[in-house]
């Protein structure tokens, strides 16, 4: 297993290198001059030229790339063209918000999606099954943007039950250690911030988690149906085991492999969905920041984020692959 | 005990439900003595150094933290003393002397005096200054350049020659040439005074992020900046002017216009800018909401590349203008908050020529002029519109579609095109467009700011307007720019506006009054034509 993990970690290097070259070149092929975008409507030619000089945008492409990669190897992902802050500092400030939101959305998706899929499979063609599948179809079809606005309008404005935006009320003081509100509240013993943070998380988590929830429900149902038809399940029933034991101890474990794969792929969906959710709920994460950086041609931000997200994806895939061995004892890595 | 897993499961479920129910209880209200004014804007500040920013989001925050030698009067574009008590100008306009307040300290205790003023000015002006570490775009743009920079003829590009202390509380600005708008420029945000102590300590990172506090003399002190989320300021009780009525100002970042309005309705914020046009009448109809309108300081217009056929014919340009029903556009696409424009300078700004009237809507005359000019029926051309809302074009695509349909009615065939903002600016500068949308939001309440930028240097991004009339207008504008007295300057701007009106190198569309939406509880908010750079939150309070 150890050698397998090492091999997978080493394979990150060529992948990240390839991504860095592709993103670097593609950014520079897109029309639009970041120096002019930064200088804005007041741009004088001297101003634009000075900005190009400052950020090395007037150098040959290969020189720009080598300079950039030299810094990356020293842990410096560069500075934003617009606000000159280090990309790593911005990531450290913003990523925890996206991580917290994505984790809660995934939790919501699993808490609702897994049981719905299991029950639908065990009570196939029942009213619950039909309702769950129609519900999951609606969940997949609803645009996140619309759902987020509707949730916001209904629960925050109409009912006044939940807050409409951001992560914490402005009246709450919380000492930030990790910048994860829930974790920092627990670490500092701040019950008020904990409850307030949970309140703020509910609507965006539901909005972001709806599509993964629907996908997980459908995938779980499908995998469970296939497993429940197997001979060993029939044998288990014939031996007189309780249906609950047959479902959870025998069937579910074997149905989990495709579901785990789907869970890993949801990371991508959550990160892309986060752009829209973060916009609606004013969530200060990386999603919208990346989108705006692309529009503004903020090369260092886009390049740095591309490397970071690629690294994240590869690590999640590694964890998914390793978890197969936990679920299925027949799978061994050497 | 509790060997039964079912019982454990039930206990956990009940516990989670109780937790959720408890969390839905109303949040503990803040203590009675802590009153916050929460204002939401669409993007985060980039930096809190007023000398080195250009975006409205940063400027709004810096306006609360800092002061300049002079400031714009609340609600007006005239200038009044602030950190300076009074000033004089020499007859030739080359010397400006300021006397300073003697009772002011920066938030970190550093005394404010002539040395601090000289430090602040030279930090921007002198490339050799140890803290000349930013791009200082507005200094360069408004004053022409930095110390030691000369043009092809060897003349200094900068209007300013030197800044020196003439006493502990007096400062002299010596100019290379007279500049009428100078006192208006000195009221702008880039002339705010920052603490020399803080600037020296933080170097190039001054106020660049949460770990680098901004230090000014203003009614609010910097407390906290959670990036992408909010910036917190608190009242400065030793402020020399009107001490703030609220304890804290919190600037929230809510990118989406609709989400921002929902937050206002939910009571999570007290005020916001840039609403969707449809939300303005909704707010007007809501007893818990109020709409404030900033007097128009913007002009929306169409740029025309006047160096190519058929746009080099002034009658063709006139035809384009006559074909557009501006009043209908203003009534339907500006949320009722616009007025028809016929010149660069909006009515709220001095230098607006009241004798210039819109040509009106006359499609028959437009068709006749086009036929006379030999423009064939169905003439096809690209019409570029901006991709994102601007203060002067709140819904650019809809406005472009309306204008295109008016032109189609008179026999033209405009092809609507757009691209992202960065590319749009790039292609505009390269002279790629024939006809494109543009606009302006005034910086300093001076007509020169509206006029000269778009006329004084003919180049592709300004439509290459370079004929005899253009030269006449440029001469008038440069003469007006060189005088100090407003009454003497005004006739030059009136005449230049008449020339532009006759020759039509621009098609003026509208002046937009920018709406602000506030909770009905908010009092004392004075909307300003110059927007966030002159809206002072120390007069704001909430009436419950």
Interface residues (C-beta under 8 A of the other chain):
Chain A: X30 X31 X32 X33 X34 X36 X37 X39 X40 X41 X42 X43 X44 X46 X47 X50 X51 X54 X82 X83 X84 X85 X89 X90 X93 X94 X97 X149 X152 X153 X156 X157 X160 X161 X162 X163 X164 X165 X166 X167 X169 X170 X171 X172 X176 X192 X195 X196 X198 X199 X278 X279 X280 X281 X282 X284 X285 X288 X289 X292 X295 X296 X297
Chain B: X19 X20 X22 X23 X24 X27 X28 X29 X30 X34 X36 X38 X40 X43 X44 X46 X47 X54 X135 X137 X138 X140 X141 X145 X204 X208 X209 X210 X226 X227 X228 X229 X230 X232 X248 X250 X252 X253 X254 X255 X256 X258 X259 X260 X262 X263 X265 X266 X267 X268 X269 X419 X420 X421 X422 X423 X425 X426 X427 X429 X440 X453
